[in-house]
Amino acid sequence: MFYNEDCVEGAKKYLKDNSIDLIITDPPYGISGDTLHKHYNRNEDHVLDGYIEIPQEEYPTFSKQWIQQAARVLRPGGSIYIVSGYTNLRHILNALAETNLKEVNHIIWKYNFGIFTKKKYISSHYHILYYVKPGKQQVFNTYCRFSDSEKDENGSLNYRDREDVWVINREYKPGKVKNKNELPTQLLCKIIQYSSMPGDLVCDFFLGSFSTAKVAIGLDRRATGFEKSETAFDYQINQVKKIVPGSLLGKMRTPPPNVYHNQGKPLTIEEKTFILKEYRNLRNRGIKKKASIDQLTHKSGRGYWSLLKIIDGTTNKSATNKTKTLFD
């Protein structure tokens, strides 16, 4: 299901309308990518030849053509993540605007090194554009990596993991054969976990190192895609054959069960009465306000901020009027 040819023509020939569950792709940046090692001071001895760059003047048309095909093959409710630098970002955004795809997030990926400069700020991030195809509810596995109640000294782990700025280091592979530009496994795992289900079909229009395909297969998804470079394709197709389906699942963190099972449900007068009564009992025992609310999250199945609103009397005034006599 991998094709050694141009993604636009290949998609027309091999991919049906509405057939792909998730697209993750890192298109050429149109910035003479075949010479970037001069800026990064990187040894290219183990980097595969054959990187295919897109001339700057062709980038608007190039973006429009492949994104139109991506929008066609993505199923309703399917998601697409496009990794881009800033130089040609506007052309990708313009091309997306000509489709029916809807923006969900504009994510910033901060990595561990940038291009060295003296006369301007150092660029050390990429853009990740997250769009969905309307028509059905998209897959978004909110608690696939952290449960709703997991915290550390800085607060909710789930909240931080789902912020739209990601700090993920690139992978160093000294002495190993690699492509010119590769997305880190940690980043790909995160996207695939949140936006797909086991068995889903994940497509990469620019396979390059086949990183997307390798991680997708390792997470028990199916994979397909295109790579125009014969050198990269011939080497990587043999590497991807070595990936055991589901082999990454055992390395993924399994979050504990969610605690806030009533979150989002309508608040009844009886439930509010129970919450206020339990809170008053905890406070009468000398337990501080925050600690009391933390204990109540498990008893009530609601989150901290929901409980705080109830306790401070900022929601459901009719219920407050009926329960306030309990504490007069």
Phi and psi in degrees as GROMACS dihedral restraints (atoms count N, CA, C in turn):
[ dihedral_restraints ]
;  ai    aj    ak    al  type     phi  dphi    fc
    3     4     5     6     1  -115.2    20    10
    4     5     6     7     1   142.4    20    10
    6     7     8     9     1  -128.7    20    10
    7     8     9    10     1   128.8    20    10
    9    10    11    12     1   -90.6    20    10
   10    11    12    13     1    72.1    20    10
   12    13    14    15     1  -163.6    20    10
   13    14    15    16     1   174.0    20    10
   15    16    17    18     1   -59.3    20    10
   16    17    18    19     1   137.1    20    10
   18    19    20    21     1   -68.3    20    10
   19    20    21    22     1   -32.4    20    10
   21    22    23    24     1   -67.2    20    10
   22    23    24    25     1   -52.7    20    10
   24    25    26    27     1   -68.1    20    10
   25    26    27    28     1   -36.9    20    10
   27    28    29    30     1   -65.0    20    10
   28    29    30    31     1   -41.6    20    10
   30    31    32    33     1   -63.8    20    10
   31    32    33    34     1   -39.1    20    10
   33    34    35    36     1   -61.4    20    10
   34    35    36    37     1   -37.7    20    10
   36    37    38    39     1   -81.9    20    10
   37    38    39    40     1   -36.8    20    10
   39    40    41    42     1  -114.4    20    10
   40    41    42    43     1   -19.6    20    10
   42    43    44    45     1  -110.1    20    10
   43    44    45    46     1   125.9    20    10
   45    46    47    48     1   -79.1    20    10
   46    47    48    49     1   160.5    20    10
   48    49    50    51     1   -56.7    20    10
   49    50    51    52     1   139.9    20    10
   51    52    53    54     1    56.2    20    10
   52    53    54    55     1    38.2    20    10
   54    55    56    57     1  -108.5    20    10
   55    56    57    58     1    -7.6    20    10
   57    58    59    60     1  -112.0    20    10
   58    59    60    61     1   134.0    20    10
   60    61    62    63     1   -84.0    20    10
   61    62    63    64     1   -35.9    20    10
   63    64    65    66     1  -150.1    20    10
   64    65    66    67     1   132.4    20    10
   66    67    68    69     1  -115.3    20    10
   67    68    69    70     1   127.5    20    10
   69    70    71    72     1  -127.4    20    10
   70    71    72    73     1   123.6    20    10
   72    73    74    75     1  -151.5    20    10
   73    74    75    76     1   151.3    20    10
   75    76    77    78     1  -128.5    20    10
   76    77    78    79     1    81.4    20    10
   78    79    80    81     1   -68.4    20    10
   79    80    81    82     1   160.6    20    10
   81    82    83    84     1   -53.5    20    10
   82    83    84    85     1   145.5    20    10
   84    85    86    87     1   -90.6    20    10
   85    86    87    88     1    -8.7    20    10
   87    88    89    90     1    67.9    20    10
   88    89    90    91     1    34.0    20    10
   90    91    92    93     1  -132.7    20    10
   91    92    93    94     1    39.9    20    10
   93    94    95    96     1    54.8    20    10
   94    95    96    97     1    53.1    20    10
   96    97    98    99     1   -60.8    20    10
   97    98    99   100     1   -21.2    20    10
   99   100   101   102     1   -73.0    20    10
  100   101   102   103     1    -7.1    20    10
  102   103   104   105     1  -118.9    20    10
  103   104   105   106     1     9.9    20    10
  105   106   107   108     1   -64.7    20    10
  106   107   108   109     1   -23.1    20    10
  108   109   110   111     1   -60.6    20    10
  109   110   111   112     1   -23.4    20    10
  111   112   113   114     1   -66.7    20    10
  112   113   114   115     1   -29.9    20    10
  114   115   116   117     1   -85.6    20    10
  115   116   117   118     1   -31.8    20    10
  117   118   119   120     1   -88.8    20    10
  118   119   120   121     1    -7.1    20    10
  120   121   122   123     1    55.9    20    10
  121   122   123   124     1    49.1    20    10
  123   124   125   126     1  -109.5    20    10
  124   125   126   127     1   139.1    20    10
  126   127   128   129     1   -74.1    20    10
  127   128   129   130     1   123.2    20    10
  129   130   131   132     1   -98.8    20    10
  130   131   132   133     1    12.1    20    10
  132   133   134   135     1   -58.3    20    10
  133   134   135   136     1   -33.3    20    10
  135   136   137   138     1  -106.3    20    10
  136   137   138   139     1    11.6    20    10
  138   139   140   141     1   -91.3    20    10
  139   140   141   142     1   130.3    20    10
  141   142   143   144     1   -64.2    20    10
  142   143   144   145     1   139.2    20    10
  144   145   146   147     1   -74.5    20    10
  145   146   147   148     1   168.0    20    10
  147   148   149   150     1   100.6    20    10
  148   149   150   151     1     9.9    20    10
  150   151   152   153     1   -60.4    20    10
  151   152   153   154     1   128.8    20    10
  153   154   155   156     1  -106.4    20    10
  154   155   156   157     1   113.4    20    10
  156   157   158   159     1   -95.9    20    10
  157   158   159   160     1   161.0    20    10
  159   160   161   162     1  -109.0    20    10
  160   161   162   163     1   125.4    20    10
  162   163   164   165     1   -58.6    20    10
  163   164   165   166     1   143.7    20    10
  165   166   167   168     1   -54.4    20    10
  166   167   168   169     1   -42.4    20    10
  168   169   170   171     1   -68.7    20    10
  169   170   171   172     1   -18.5    20    10
  171   172   173   174     1   -94.8    20    10
  172   173   174   175     1    -5.8    20    10
  174   175   176   177     1   -64.1    20    10
  175   176   177   178     1   -40.8    20    10
  177   178   179   180     1   -59.4    20    10
  178   179   180   181     1   -46.7    20    10
  180   181   182   183     1   -67.2    20    10
  181   182   183   184     1   -43.1    20    10
  183   184   185   186     1   -56.2    20    10
  184   185   186   187     1   -46.6    20    10
  186   187   188   189     1   -63.7    20    10
  187   188   189   190     1   -44.5    20    10
  189   190   191   192     1   -61.8    20    10
  190   191   192   193     1   -42.1    20    10
  192   193   194   195     1   -66.6    20    10
  193   194   195   196     1   -48.3    20    10
  195   196   197   198     1   -75.2    20    10
  196   197   198   199     1   -32.4    20    10
  198   199   200   201     1   -70.8    20    10
  199   200   201   202     1   -33.4    20    10
  201   202   203   204     1   -61.8    20    10
  202   203   204   205     1   -40.5    20    10
  204   205   206   207     1   -68.2    20    10
  205   206   207   208     1   -40.3    20    10
  207   208   209   210     1   -60.7    20    10
  208   209   210   211     1   -43.2    20    10
  210   211   212   213     1   -65.2    20    10
  211   212   213   214     1   -34.3    20    10
  213   214   215   216     1   -68.2    20    10
  214   215   216   217     1   -44.7    20    10
  216   217   218   219     1   -83.5    20    10
  217   218   219   220     1   -19.2    20    10
  219   220   221   222     1   -69.5    20    10
  220   221   222   223     1   133.8    20    10
  222   223   224   225     1   -75.7    20    10
  223   224   225   226     1   156.1    20    10
  225   226   227   228     1   -56.7    20    10
  226   227   228   229     1   129.8    20    10
  228   229   230   231     1    88.7    20    10
  229   230   231   232     1    -7.8    20    10
  231   232   233   234     1   -76.3    20    10
  232   233   234   235     1   158.1    20    10
  234   235   236   237     1  -115.7    20    10
  235   236   237   238     1   150.9    20    10
  237   238   239   240     1  -132.3    20    10
  238   239   240   241     1   134.2    20    10
  240   241   242   243     1  -119.5    20    10
  241   242   243   244     1   122.8    20    10
  243   244   245   246     1  -117.3    20    10
  244   245   246   247     1   124.8    20    10
  246   247   248   249     1   -93.8    20    10
  247   248   249   250     1   131.6    20    10
  249   250   251   252     1  -147.1    20    10
  250   251   252   253     1   147.4    20    10
  252   253   254   255     1   -79.6    20    10
  253   254   255   256     1  -175.3    20    10
  255   256   257   258     1   -89.8    20    10
  256   257   258   259     1   -20.5    20    10
  258   259   260   261     1   -59.3    20    10
  259   260   261   262     1   -46.9    20    10
  261   262   263   264     1  -113.3    20    10
  262   263   264   265     1    19.0    20    10
  264   265   266   267     1   -57.6    20    10
  265   266   267   268     1   -38.5    20    10
  267   268   269   270     1   -62.2    20    10
  268   269   270   271     1   -34.0    20    10
  270   271   272   273     1   -70.3    20    10
  271   272   273   274     1   -36.9    20    10
  273   274   275   276     1   -67.4    20    10
  274   275   276   277     1   -43.9    20    10
  276   277   278   279     1   -63.0    20    10
  277   278   279   280     1   -40.5    20    10
  279   280   281   282     1   -62.6    20    10
  280   281   282   283     1   -41.2    20    10
  282   283   284   285     1   -66.6    20    10
  283   284   285   286     1   -40.3    20    10
  285   286   287   288     1   -63.3    20    10
  286   287   288   289     1   -36.4    20    10
  288   289   290   291     1   -65.4    20    10
  289   290   291   292     1   -19.7    20    10
  291   292   293   294     1   -90.2    20    10
  292   293   294   295     1     3.0    20    10
  294   295   296   297     1  -108.5    20    10
  295   296   297   298     1  -179.1    20    10
  297   298   299   300     1   -94.8    20    10
  298   299   300   301     1     8.2    20    10
  300   301   302   303     1   -68.5    20    10
  301   302   303   304     1   144.7    20    10
  303   304   305   306     1  -113.7    20    10
  304   305   306   307     1   133.5    20    10
  306   307   308   309     1   -70.3    20    10
  307   308   309   310     1   135.3    20    10
  309   310   311   312     1  -108.0    20    10
  310   311   312   313     1   -52.2    20    10
  312   313   314   315     1  -146.1    20    10
  313   314   315   316     1   148.6    20    10
  315   316   317   318     1  -110.9    20    10
  316   317   318   319     1   100.3    20    10
  318   319   320   321     1   -91.5    20    10
  319   320   321   322     1   142.8    20    10
  321   322   323   324     1  -106.2    20    10
  322   323   324   325     1   123.5    20    10
  324   325   326   327     1  -103.1    20    10
  325   326   327   328     1   110.1    20    10
  327   328   329   330     1   -93.1    20    10
  328   329   330   331     1   123.1    20    10
  330   331   332   333     1  -112.9    20    10
  331   332   333   334     1  -176.8    20    10
  333   334   335   336     1   -92.6    20    10
  334   335   336   337     1     1.6    20    10
  336   337   338   339     1  -157.1    20    10
  337   338   339   340     1   156.2    20    10
  339   340   341   342     1  -131.4    20    10
  340   341   342   343     1   179.2    20    10
  342   343   344   345     1   -75.2    20    10
  343   344   345   346     1   126.5    20    10
  345   346   347   348     1   -67.7    20    10
  346   347   348   349     1   131.3    20    10
  348   349   350   351     1  -138.6    20    10
  349   350   351   352     1   158.8    20    10
  351   352   353   354     1  -115.8    20    10
  352   353   354   355     1   -28.6    20    10
  354   355   356   357     1  -106.7    20    10
  355   356   357   358     1     8.3    20    10
  357   358   359   360     1  -157.3    20    10
  358   359   360   361     1   173.7    20    10
  360   361   362   363     1   -68.7    20    10
  361   362   363   364     1   147.7    20    10
  363   364   365   366     1   -77.8    20    10
  364   365   366   367     1   128.7    20    10
  366   367   368   369     1   -83.9    20    10
  367   368   369   370     1   118.5    20    10
  369   370   371   372     1  -137.6    20    10
  370   371   372   373     1    38.6    20    10
  372   373   374   375     1  -150.0    20    10
  373   374   375   376     1   159.5    20    10
  375   376   377   378     1  -122.5    20    10
  376   377   378   379     1   162.6    20    10
  378   379   380   381     1   -98.6    20    10
  379   380   381   382     1   139.4    20    10
  381   382   383   384     1  -123.6    20    10
  382   383   384   385     1   113.2    20    10
  384   385   386   387     1   -93.9    20    10
  385   386   387   388     1   119.6    20    10
  387   388   389   390     1  -110.1    20    10
  388   389   390   391     1   112.8    20    10
  390   391   392   393     1  -125.5    20    10
  391   392   393   394     1   159.3    20    10
  393   394   395   396     1  -130.3    20    10
  394   395   396   397     1   157.9    20    10
  396   397   398   399     1   -95.4    20    10
  397   398   399   400     1   122.1    20    10
  399   400   401   402     1   -68.2    20    10
  400   401   402   403     1   162.6    20    10
  402   403   404   405     1   129.1    20    10
  403   404   405   406     1   -31.5    20    10
  405   406   407   408     1  -145.1    20    10
  406   407   408   409     1   164.2    20    10
  408   409   410   411     1   -67.7    20    10
  409   410   411   412     1   129.2    20    10
  411   412   413   414     1   -74.3    20    10
  412   413   414   415     1   155.6    20    10
  414   415   416   417     1   -76.5    20    10
  415   416   417   418     1   124.1    20    10
  417   418   419   420     1  -146.3    20    10
  418   419   420   421     1   106.0    20    10
  420   421   422   423     1   -86.2    20    10
  421   422   423   424     1    82.8    20    10
  423   424   425   426     1   -54.3    20    10
  424   425   426   427     1   -37.4    20    10
  426   427   428   429     1  -113.8    20    10
  427   428   429   430     1    30.3    20    10
  429   430   431   432     1   -75.8    20    10
  430   431   432   433     1   -19.3    20    10
  432   433   434   435     1  -116.5    20    10
  433   434   435   436     1   -33.9    20    10
  435   436   437   438     1  -142.1    20    10
  436   437   438   439     1   139.2    20    10
  438   439   440   441     1   -75.8    20    10
  439   440   441   442     1   173.1    20    10
  441   442   443   444     1   -69.5    20    10
  442   443   444   445     1   -20.1    20    10
  444   445   446   447     1  -110.3    20    10
  445   446   447   448     1     0.9    20    10
  447   448   449   450     1   -72.8    20    10
  448   449   450   451     1   131.1    20    10
  450   451   452   453     1  -139.8    20    10
  451   452   453   454     1   160.2    20    10
  453   454   455   456     1  -133.2    20    10
  454   455   456   457     1  -164.0    20    10
  456   457   458   459     1   -65.3    20    10
  457   458   459   460     1   -15.6    20    10
  459   460   461   462     1  -102.5    20    10
  460   461   462   463     1     6.2    20    10
  462   463   464   465     1   109.3    20    10
  463   464   465   466     1  -154.9    20    10
  465   466   467   468     1   -67.2    20    10
  466   467   468   469     1   127.3    20    10
  468   469   470   471     1   -72.4    20    10
  469   470   471   472     1   -36.0    20    10
  471   472   473   474     1   -64.4    20    10
  472   473   474   475     1   -43.5    20    10
  474   475   476   477     1   -59.3    20    10
  475   476   477   478     1   -48.6    20    10
  477   478   479   480     1   -66.4    20    10
  478   479   480   481     1   -37.1    20    10
  480   481   482   483     1   -66.8    20    10
  481   482   483   484     1   -25.3    20    10
  483   484   485   486     1  -102.2    20    10
  484   485   486   487     1    10.1    20    10
  486   487   488   489     1   -67.2    20    10
  487   488   489   490     1   156.1    20    10
  489   490   491   492     1   -91.6    20    10
  490   491   492   493     1    16.3    20    10
  492   493   494   495     1  -119.4    20    10
  493   494   495   496     1   117.5    20    10
  495   496   497   498     1  -109.1    20    10
  496   497   498   499     1   126.5    20    10
  498   499   500   501     1  -103.7    20    10
  499   500   501   502     1   101.1    20    10
  501   502   503   504     1  -135.3    20    10
  502   503   504   505     1   121.7    20    10
  504   505   506   507     1   -73.5    20    10
  505   506   507   508     1   149.0    20    10
  507   508   509   510     1   -67.9    20    10
  508   509   510   511     1   163.5    20    10
  510   511   512   513     1   -99.7    20    10
  511   512   513   514     1   129.4    20    10
  513   514   515   516     1   -91.3    20    10
  514   515   516   517     1   131.8    20    10
  516   517   518   519     1  -130.2    20    10
  517   518   519   520     1    64.7    20    10
  519   520   521   522     1   -60.6    20    10
  520   521   522   523     1   131.0    20    10
  522   523   524   525     1    79.8    20    10
  523   524   525   526     1     0.4    20    10
  525   526   527   528     1  -108.3    20    10
  526   527   528   529     1   147.5    20    10
  528   529   530   531     1   -68.0    20    10
  529   530   531   532     1   134.5    20    10
  531   532   533   534     1  -151.2    20    10
  532   533   534   535     1   167.0    20    10
  534   535   536   537     1   -88.0    20    10
  535   536   537   538     1   169.2    20    10
  537   538   539   540     1   -58.0    20    10
  538   539   540   541     1   -40.9    20    10
  540   541   542   543     1  -140.3    20    10
  541   542   543   544     1   124.3    20    10
  543   544   545   546     1  -130.8    20    10
  544   545   546   547     1   138.1    20    10
  546   547   548   549     1   -81.3    20    10
  547   548   549   550     1   138.0    20    10
  549   550   551   552     1   -68.9    20    10
  550   551   552   553     1   147.9    20    10
  552   553   554   555     1   -57.3    20    10
  553   554   555   556     1   -40.4    20    10
  555   556   557   558     1   -59.8    20    10
  556   557   558   559     1   -40.8    20    10
  558   559   560   561     1   -67.8    20    10
  559   560   561   562     1   -44.3    20    10
  561   562   563   564     1   -66.0    20    10
  562   563   564   565     1   -40.4    20    10
  564   565   566   567     1   -58.7    20    10
  565   566   567   568     1   -43.2    20    10
  567   568   569   570     1   -60.7    20    10
  568   569   570   571     1   -47.9    20    10
  570   571   572   573     1   -63.6    20    10
  571   572   573   574     1   -47.1    20    10
  573   574   575   576     1   -67.2    20    10
  574   575   576   577     1   -38.4    20    10
  576   577   578   579     1   -63.2    20    10
  577   578   579   580     1   -44.9    20    10
  579   580   581   582     1   -73.0    20    10
  580   581   582   583     1   -35.3    20    10
  582   583   584   585     1  -116.1    20    10
  583   584   585   586     1    19.9    20    10
  585   586   587   588     1  -155.3    20    10
  586   587   588   589     1   169.8    20    10
  588   589   590   591     1  -120.2    20    10
  589   590   591   592     1   156.0    20    10
  591   592   593   594     1   -51.6    20    10
  592   593   594   595     1   136.2    20    10
  594   595   596   597     1    91.1    20    10
  595   596   597   598     1   -15.0    20    10
  597   598   599   600     1   -64.5    20    10
  598   599   600   601     1   156.8    20    10
  600   601   602   603     1   -98.5    20    10
  601   602   603   604     1   118.6    20    10
  603   604   605   606     1  -107.9    20    10
  604   605   606   607     1   130.8    20    10
  606   607   608   609     1  -120.2    20    10
  607   608   609   610     1   140.9    20    10
  609   610   611   612     1  -124.5    20    10
  610   611   612   613     1   118.6    20    10
  612   613   614   615     1   -73.5    20    10
  613   614   615   616     1   -18.4    20    10
  615   616   617   618     1  -134.2    20    10
  616   617   618   619     1    82.9    20    10
  618   619   620   621     1   -63.1    20    10
  619   620   621   622     1   -39.6    20    10
  621   622   623   624     1    55.5    20    10
  622   623   624   625     1  -106.3    20    10
  624   625   626   627     1   -84.4    20    10
  625   626   627   628     1     1.7    20    10
  627   628   629   630     1    63.4    20    10
  628   629   630   631     1    21.6    20    10
  630   631   632   633     1   -59.6    20    10
  631   632   633   634     1   -44.8    20    10
  633   634   635   636     1   -60.1    20    10
  634   635   636   637     1   -45.8    20    10
  636   637   638   639     1   -64.1    20    10
  637   638   639   640     1   -43.0    20    10
  639   640   641   642     1   -62.6    20    10
  640   641   642   643     1   -44.8    20    10
  642   643   644   645     1   -69.8    20    10
  643   644   645   646     1   -40.9    20    10
  645   646   647   648     1   -58.9    20    10
  646   647   648   649     1   -46.9    20    10
  648   649   650   651     1   -64.3    20    10
  649   650   651   652     1   -41.2    20    10
  651   652   653   654     1   -62.3    20    10
  652   653   654   655     1   -25.7    20    10
  654   655   656   657     1   -98.4    20    10
  655   656   657   658     1    18.4    20    10
  657   658   659   660     1    67.3    20    10
  658   659   660   661     1    33.1    20    10
  660   661   662   663     1  -105.4    20    10
  661   662   663   664     1   168.6    20    10
  663   664   665   666     1   -94.9    20    10
  664   665   666   667     1   158.9    20    10
  666   667   668   669     1  -140.2    20    10
  667   668   669   670     1   149.3    20    10
  669   670   671   672     1  -151.6    20    10
  670   671   672   673     1   170.4    20    10
  672   673   674   675     1   159.9    20    10
  673   674   675   676     1  -174.5    20    10
  675   676   677   678     1  -132.9    20    10
  676   677   678   679     1   144.2    20    10
  678   679   680   681     1  -145.0    20    10
  679   680   681   682     1   120.9    20    10
  681   682   683   684     1   -78.6    20    10
  682   683   684   685     1   -31.7    20    10
  684   685   686   687     1   -70.7    20    10
  685   686   687   688     1   120.8    20    10
  687   688   689   690     1   -67.6    20    10
  688   689   690   691     1   -37.4    20    10
  690   691   692   693     1   -61.4    20    10
  691   692   693   694     1   -50.1    20    10
  693   694   695   696     1   -64.9    20    10
  694   695   696   697     1   -43.0    20    10
  696   697   698   699     1   -63.0    20    10
  697   698   699   700     1   -48.7    20    10
  699   700   701   702     1   -61.6    20    10
  700   701   702   703     1   -39.2    20    10
  702   703   704   705     1   -72.6    20    10
  703   704   705   706     1   -49.5    20    10
  705   706   707   708     1   -73.8    20    10
  706   707   708   709     1   -27.9    20    10
  708   709   710   711     1   -63.9    20    10
  709   710   711   712     1   -31.4    20    10
  711   712   713   714     1   -74.7    20    10
  712   713   714   715     1   -30.8    20    10
  714   715   716   717     1   -71.5    20    10
  715   716   717   718     1   -39.6    20    10
  717   718   719   720     1   -69.7    20    10
  718   719   720   721     1   -25.4    20    10
  720   721   722   723     1   -64.6    20    10
  721   722   723   724     1   -20.7    20    10
  723   724   725   726     1   -83.0    20    10
  724   725   726   727     1   -11.1    20    10
  726   727   728   729     1   -76.3    20    10
  727   728   729   730     1   125.6    20    10
  729   730   731   732     1   -85.5    20    10
  730   731   732   733     1   123.9    20    10
  732   733   734   735     1   -54.7    20    10
  733   734   735   736     1   129.4    20    10
  735   736   737   738     1    81.7    20    10
  736   737   738   739     1     4.0    20    10
  738   739   740   741     1   -67.7    20    10
  739   740   741   742     1   -19.6    20    10
  741   742   743   744     1   -88.4    20    10
  742   743   744   745     1   -14.0    20    10
  744   745   746   747     1   -61.0    20    10
  745   746   747   748     1   -38.5    20    10
  747   748   749   750     1   -68.2    20    10
  748   749   750   751     1   -16.7    20    10
  750   751   752   753     1   -92.2    20    10
  751   752   753   754     1    -9.3    20    10
  753   754   755   756     1   -82.9    20    10
  754   755   756   757     1   145.2    20    10
  756   757   758   759     1   -70.7    20    10
  757   758   759   760     1   133.9    20    10
  759   760   761   762     1  -101.7    20    10
  760   761   762   763     1   110.8    20    10
  762   763   764   765     1   -72.2    20    10
  763   764   765   766     1   152.5    20    10
  765   766   767   768     1   -69.6    20    10
  766   767   768   769     1   167.5    20    10
  768   769   770   771     1   -59.7    20    10
  769   770   771   772     1   148.9    20    10
  771   772   773   774     1   -65.9    20    10
  772   773   774   775     1   149.0    20    10
  774   775   776   777     1  -101.5    20    10
  775   776   777   778     1   -35.4    20    10
  777   778   779   780     1   -86.0    20    10
  778   779   780   781     1    65.8    20    10
  780   781   782   783     1   -72.8    20    10
  781   782   783   784     1   -13.5    20    10
  783   784   785   786     1   -99.8    20    10
  784   785   786   787     1     1.4    20    10
  786   787   788   789     1   -61.1    20    10
  787   788   789   790     1   130.1    20    10
  789   790   791   792     1    90.1    20    10
  790   791   792   793     1   -13.1    20    10
  792   793   794   795     1   -81.7    20    10
  793   794   795   796     1   150.1    20    10
  795   796   797   798     1   -58.9    20    10
  796   797   798   799     1   142.2    20    10
  798   799   800   801     1   -88.4    20    10
  799   800   801   802     1   123.5    20    10
  801   802   803   804     1   -92.3    20    10
  802   803   804   805     1   162.1    20    10
  804   805   806   807     1   -63.0    20    10
  805   806   807   808     1   -39.2    20    10
  807   808   809   810     1   -64.4    20    10
  808   809   810   811     1   -40.2    20    10
  810   811   812   813     1   -67.7    20    10
  811   812   813   814     1   -40.5    20    10
  813   814   815   816     1   -65.9    20    10
  814   815   816   817     1   -39.3    20    10
  816   817   818   819     1   -59.2    20    10
  817   818   819   820     1   -43.8    20    10
  819   820   821   822     1   -62.7    20    10
  820   821   822   823     1   -44.5    20    10
  822   823   824   825     1   -63.2    20    10
  823   824   825   826     1   -47.2    20    10
  825   826   827   828     1   -65.8    20    10
  826   827   828   829     1   -37.6    20    10
  828   829   830   831     1   -66.8    20    10
  829   830   831   832     1   -44.6    20    10
  831   832   833   834     1   -64.8    20    10
  832   833   834   835     1   -38.0    20    10
  834   835   836   837     1   -64.1    20    10
  835   836   837   838     1   -43.3    20    10
  837   838   839   840     1   -62.5    20    10
  838   839   840   841     1   -40.2    20    10
  840   841   842   843     1   -62.6    20    10
  841   842   843   844     1   -41.7    20    10
  843   844   845   846     1   -65.2    20    10
  844   845   846   847     1   -42.5    20    10
  846   847   848   849     1   -66.7    20    10
  847   848   849   850     1   -37.9    20    10
  849   850   851   852     1   -64.7    20    10
  850   851   852   853     1   -21.7    20    10
  852   853   854   855     1   -87.8    20    10
  853   854   855   856     1     6.4    20    10
  855   856   857   858     1    86.0    20    10
  856   857   858   859     1    11.7    20    10
  858   859   860   861     1   -84.3    20    10
  859   860   861   862     1   132.9    20    10
  861   862   863   864     1   -66.2    20    10
  862   863   864   865     1   162.0    20    10
  864   865   866   867     1   -56.8    20    10
  865   866   867   868     1   -51.3    20    10
  867   868   869   870     1   -62.5    20    10
  868   869   870   871     1   -44.8    20    10
  870   871   872   873     1   -64.0    20    10
  871   872   873   874     1   -36.0    20    10
  873   874   875   876     1   -64.5    20    10
  874   875   876   877     1   -44.1    20    10
  876   877   878   879     1   -66.4    20    10
  877   878   879   880     1   -39.6    20    10
  879   880   881   882     1   -58.0    20    10
  880   881   882   883     1   -41.8    20    10
  882   883   884   885     1   -66.1    20    10
  883   884   885   886     1   -37.2    20    10
  885   886   887   888     1   -69.8    20    10
  886   887   888   889     1   -22.6    20    10
  888   889   890   891     1   -59.9    20    10
  889   890   891   892     1   -38.4    20    10
  891   892   893   894     1   -74.7    20    10
  892   893   894   895     1   -36.9    20    10
  894   895   896   897     1   -72.8    20    10
  895   896   897   898     1   -35.5    20    10
  897   898   899   900     1   -94.6    20    10
  898   899   900   901     1   -21.3    20    10
  900   901   902   903     1    73.9    20    10
  901   902   903   904     1    20.6    20    10
  903   904   905   906     1  -122.9    20    10
  904   905   906   907     1   155.7    20    10
  906   907   908   909     1   -75.3    20    10
  907   908   909   910     1   168.4    20    10
  909   910   911   912     1   -57.6    20    10
  910   911   912   913     1   -48.7    20    10
  912   913   914   915     1   -70.3    20    10
  913   914   915   916     1   -32.6    20    10
  915   916   917   918     1   -62.8    20    10
  916   917   918   919     1   -43.5    20    10
  918   919   920   921     1   -67.0    20    10
  919   920   921   922     1   -38.3    20    10
  921   922   923   924     1   -61.4    20    10
  922   923   924   925     1   -40.8    20    10
  924   925   926   927     1   -63.4    20    10
  925   926   927   928     1   -40.7    20    10
  927   928   929   930     1   -64.3    20    10
  928   929   930   931     1   -46.7    20    10
  930   931   932   933     1   -67.8    20    10
  931   932   933   934     1   -37.1    20    10
  933   934   935   936     1   -82.1    20    10
  934   935   936   937     1    -2.0    20    10
  936   937   938   939     1    71.3    20    10
  937   938   939   940     1    30.9    20    10
  939   940   941   942     1   -96.3    20    10
  940   941   942   943     1    -3.7    20    10
  942   943   944   945     1  -133.5    20    10
  943   944   945   946     1   159.3    20    10
  945   946   947   948     1    52.7    20    10
  946   947   948   949     1    63.4    20    10
  948   949   950   951     1   -62.6    20    10
  949   950   951   952     1   -30.5    20    10
  951   952   953   954     1   -66.7    20    10
  952   953   954   955     1   -39.5    20    10
  954   955   956   957     1   -66.7    20    10
  955   956   957   958     1   -35.6    20    10
  957   958   959   960     1   -63.1    20    10
  958   959   960   961     1   -42.7    20    10
  960   961   962   963     1   -62.4    20    10
  961   962   963   964     1   -35.1    20    10
  963   964   965   966     1   -80.1    20    10
  964   965   966   967     1   -20.5    20    10
  966   967   968   969     1  -106.3    20    10
  967   968   969   970     1   -11.3    20    10
  969   970   971   972     1   -66.5    20    10
  970   971   972   973     1   -24.5    20    10
  972   973   974   975     1   -65.5    20    10
  973   974   975   976     1   -18.7    20    10
  975   976   977   978     1   -61.7    20    10
  976   977   978   979     1   -25.9    20    10
  978   979   980   981     1  -117.9    20    10
  979   980   981   982     1    11.7    20    10
